[in-house]
Amino acid sequence: MAADLSAVQAYQAAIRTAQQSSLGSSQDSAAASGGLDFGSLLGNAIADTSQTLAHSEQMTAAGAAGEAELIDVVTAVSAAEISLETVVAVRDEVVKAYQEILRMPI
């Protein structure tokens, strides 16, 4: 049951990231190119995940030093975990799609 909830949360995080990316700088490039650029969407998602992981590490260090509340540390670590699960899920789907393309007859 917990794995199902984590998957749902990871999916929701991916949707939020996609919506935020499409509203930001990608909107200008999407208008110019006529569609959403998949490469920039992935790049933005990876950059957001990297920032979330860095924030989680900072909060963990601050918590260990007694400078941060435990709830803030747990929230940051949970957000980082969800972001990382999302990136891993997308990577797995891309690998499966690539393998499926390789299996296609020429």
N, C-alpha and C positions, 0 to 999 in steps of 0.2 A: 504494500500500500504506500509506503514512504517513497519507493522508487517511482510509482505512478505520480505522486504529488510533485516530486522533483522534476520529472519530465514535463509536467504541465507548467511548472514555474519557469523552467528553462525555455519552453516554447513562448510563454508570455514575455519573458525578457527579450527573446529574439524579435518578437513583434514590436515591442517598445523601441528597441534599438533600430529596427528598420524604419519605423515611423519617424523617430527623431532624426535619423540620417536623411530621410527623404524630405523632411521639413527644413533642414539646414542647408549646407553648401551643395548637397546633391540635387536640390531643387533647381538651382541655376544650371547645372550641367545637364540635368534631365530635360529641362526646357530646351536647351540648345541641341541636344542629341535626339530628342523625341522619345526618350525612355530612360528608365533608371539604370545607371551603370553598375553592373554586378560587381565588378572589380573594386570600385570605390566603396560600395556597400560593405563588402568583405573587409576592406582596409579599415573603414571606420569602425566596424564591429571589433576587429582585432585591436585597434588602438584603444577603444573603450574598455575592452577586457584587460588590456595591459595597465591602464590607469586604475581600474578597479582592483587589480591584484596589488599594485604598488600602494594604493590607499589602505588595503587590508594589511599589508606588511607594516606600514607606518602605525596603524592603530594597534596591531599586535605588540609592537615594540613599546608604544606608549602605555598600553595596558600592563605590560610586564614591568615597566618602570613606575607604575602606579599613577600615571598622569592622565589616564582615560578610564571612563566607566566601562564596566564589563559588558553592559548591553550594547554600547557603541562598538566594542571590539567584536562581539558576536554578530552584530548586524553587518559590519564590514566584511567579516569572513564569510558569512552566508551569501552576501552579494557577489563576492569573488567566486565562490563555489558555483553559484548559478551561472555566472558569466562563463566560467571555464567549461561547465557542462554543456552550455549552448555551443561554444566553439567546437568542442569535441563531437557533439551531435552533428553539426554542419559538416565537419571534416569527414565523419563516417559516411554521411550521405553522398558527399562529393566523391569519395573513394568508391562507393558502391556504384554510382553512376558511371564513373570512369571504367570500372571493371565490366559493367554491362555493355559499354560502348566497345570495349576490346573483344567481347564475345560475339559481336555482330559480324555476320558474314560479309565479305567484300563483294 
